Amino acid sequence: MSTSNVPALRPEGALAAKSQAGASGGEFLTFRLGAEEYGIDILKVQEIRSYEPPTRIANAPDFIKGVVNLRGVIVPIVDLRLKLGCPTAEYNSFTVVIVLNVKNRVVGAVVDSVSDVLELAKDSIRPAPELSSSSVDTSFITGIGAVADRMLILMDIEGLMSSADMGLMEAAVAAA
Amino acid sequence: MADMSSESASASAGIDLSQFYQVFFEEAGENLDSMEQLLLALDVEAADDEELNAIFRCAHSIKGGAATFGFSDVAELTHQMETLLDKLRRHELKPTTQMVDVLLQSGDALRGQLARHQGASSVVVDTSALVSSYKILCEGGTVDLKAVAAPPPPPAAAPAPPRTTTARLLELRVGPLTDMSLADNLVELFKEITDLGTIEPLDAGTAADGYRRFKVLTSSADNDLLDLFTFHVAREQVHLSAFGPGFGFHEGAPGAPEIVEDKDPGYGFFDDAPGMPGAGASGTTEVKPVETQAVAAAPKAAAPKAEAKAASMDQSTLRVSIEKVDQLINLVGELVITQAMLAQNSRGLDPGLYQQLSSGLADLERNTRDLQESVMSIRMIPMSMVFNRFPRMLRDLAAKLGKKVELVTQGEATELDKSLVEKITDPLTHLVRNSCDHGIEMPEERAAKGKPEQGTITLVASHQGGSIVIEVRDDGRGLNREKLIKKAREKGIDAPDSMSDAEAWGLIFAPGFSTAEQVTDVSGRGVGMDVVKKNITSLGGTVEIDSAEGYGMKVSVRLPLTLAIMDGMSVGVGEEVYILPLSSVVESFQVESNTIKTVAGSGRVVEVRDEYMPVLAIEEIFAVPRFDFEKTSNIMVVIEAEGGRVAVLVDELLGQQQVVVKNLESNYRKVTDVSGATIMGDGRVALILDVGSLVRRSRH
């Protein structure tokens, strides 16, 4: 999609920025984990469901809550709050599961709440700062999105979910 | 065992092999399609080994099936294709576009042959030109594509079929056509091939009935003409007749009798079909009205076969994609869960007040169960569907090889998912052929070794440890370790002397690996085991070989239960529910904690009727959290797998039910001691325990 001549045909300002966003930035689903706000590529999201207690899988890492039945498909549930080191992870009526479709697999991610869908222009995305966190892998943070006074942590959810230490997929699949 | 084999042998004698024809035709069609796609995608300059192997496998599969069902013409042509492809994938020849063209044409010829065997067409496909061009290509020569382009015209070397030397006037009717311009292609054809004759349109080309009529002056035989025309229009749309006034046929009109003489003997008939009234039919054609003669003769001759075909079509099958069935099964699963939920919620209602509602819910429950059962049964078919193919195949094969072989089958009633049955058939066929061809020795050799002259091939199917295991055993010569390793090195495969027997046996799965000295029609190109392994691995299964030289070999194919239904026993531990495959449950009983004794401080055993059995507590294996500390596991379920028994400690037995085995690995990964998952009536997921792995765990 070539957008080079599109801004010229439109008035300067917000509209032009928006059309550019569609080409480079994209739409992000934003959700909260504790006090932090995250954004992931909307195209990876299959659906959003309320949390229901999954069937525990023995000897799995604590952030893998277990598996649930999603219309006849067995889907593993990952608690992103535990994975990303949030201090608390409560399960209440606001707790939601974002059902993701990554690498042709279906995975559910537990988050505190889902906020909205935002369109971000490329120039409103700043590179991810170098963080020296020992407990949480920050390599899946692709950038920081600034929207008004909000700060969105943009995440490569596909990379995160298929990473080896997630233990969601067999090594062969994760590498594919 | 002896009884069983004689039973299955007598059963096979009564089996009409034609019930499998349709399967073969469908498979062959699919193979041809994929071969064509692969050929078209093939980059001649830089041919990928994997692609060449894939093309080769297509041809090999068709050959295998054709040989099984006795379609010798198909087998012959595919054998030639295979020889060429084999040279290509061994890099003995470099692929050329010419080869691809010849291969593609062969694909078309095969389609024609298959159509004829199916009774859909009556054209006897002449493949002698193709066959001879393969011979030239295989020697590294080039062929004149013109000669091959029209398969039926005889190659220079082949004896020319009888044909008239004098030109004849024919009327050509083409139609009904949807696109009239197609017929113009025929005119072009005459322009391109100058010695074919001349063609003149008889009508303006806008005939209302969709037919185009031409006047053709030619010296070629009808047969040749028809085959040429079919490059542009479908065979059924071409009608050739002697040219006469008013398009009719007048006996004695010049040219008419010639046509009959010109025809290849047996043209239009199934000359290899038994009992075909070939002579009679050709006698009747002579007085048939011209227009129908070429076409009508064939259906007439084909009639007996076509009728048989129609009869088998009555109990017709419908090929539906597995995805659709899966979708159906999932939907029914959802329905069952919803129904269970409704039933649960309505329990608190006063039956007096809501009598109609509760009777409606009862109906719903019954209907749902029936629906679920019927939907499930769509996919399940007994292994006998596969096994029944083999007695006949083996008999023919043994006769061809001059060997004496007896087939013993066990566990034919083991039900297997349809998709698995379809996919396991080819690999099993390869394995059985291999056993007969390579494994079983000649009768004299067997007698010299002190074995019975008659070799035995045993096929066993069983459910085992959450898998389906199919074994192909023979009491033949077995594998020779040294020979395998030597051969592997010749092929450039890394094969150190230190490799274990199992690894050495595994060498035969390498592509292009064959220890047979001779390449035969049956096997020996080494493609079989390659395909076997590939197909089984793609199903998520494993193949194991066990062999003792001089005593035979055993190939065990282990397949996971992808969508098999299983009778399960649900057991409760803490708040959790696990499923044990009912087939592996031996007994269950309540135990006092003091009957469980420890051995060497760690392992625990329980005495059951003078037998000490290892004890495994589910609570510990799966680290089940306890909220109610009063409760303890005091129910023992004895399970059996892989020849071992263990006692599993659980809290309670919840009941027996049929469960649909769902794959955990499709979205998650393999979980130790768990073979799959299922969805319970309340919509929750329950894990199915892998009995085989539990038994193995107790051994370490």
Boltz contact constraints between the chains, C-beta under 6 A:
constraints:
  - contact:
      token1: [A, 55]
      token2: [B, 684]
      max_distance: 6.0
  - contact:
      token1: [A, 55]
      token2: [B, 685]
      max_distance: 6.0
  - contact:
      token1: [A, 57]
      token2: [B, 671]
      max_distance: 6.0
  - contact:
      token1: [A, 58]
      token2: [B, 622]
      max_distance: 6.0
  - contact:
      token1: [A, 58]
      token2: [B, 623]
      max_distance: 6.0
  - contact:
      token1: [A, 67]
      token2: [B, 685]
      max_distance: 6.0
  - contact:
      token1: [A, 69]
      token2: [B, 679]
      max_distance: 6.0
  - contact:
      token1: [A, 69]
      token2: [B, 683]
      max_distance: 6.0
  - contact:
      token1: [A, 69]
      token2: [B, 685]
      max_distance: 6.0
  - contact:
      token1: [A, 71]
      token2: [B, 334]
      max_distance: 6.0
  - contact:
      token1: [A, 72]
      token2: [B, 330]
      max_distance: 6.0
  - contact:
      token1: [A, 72]
      token2: [B, 333]
      max_distance: 6.0
  - contact:
      token1: [A, 74]
      token2: [B, 662]
      max_distance: 6.0
  - contact:
      token1: [A, 74]
      token2: [B, 664]
      max_distance: 6.0
  - contact:
      token1: [A, 74]
      token2: [B, 677]
      max_distance: 6.0
  - contact:
      token1: [A, 74]
      token2: [B, 685]
      max_distance: 6.0
  - contact:
      token1: [A, 75]
      token2: [B, 667]
      max_distance: 6.0
  - contact:
      token1: [A, 76]
      token2: [B, 667]
      max_distance: 6.0
  - contact:
      token1: [A, 76]
      token2: [B, 668]
      max_distance: 6.0
  - contact:
      token1: [A, 105]
      token2: [B, 667]
      max_distance: 6.0
  - contact:
      token1: [A, 106]
      token2: [B, 667]
      max_distance: 6.0
  - contact:
      token1: [A, 169]
      token2: [B, 669]
      max_distance: 6.0
  - contact:
      token1: [A, 170]
      token2: [B, 669]
      max_distance: 6.0
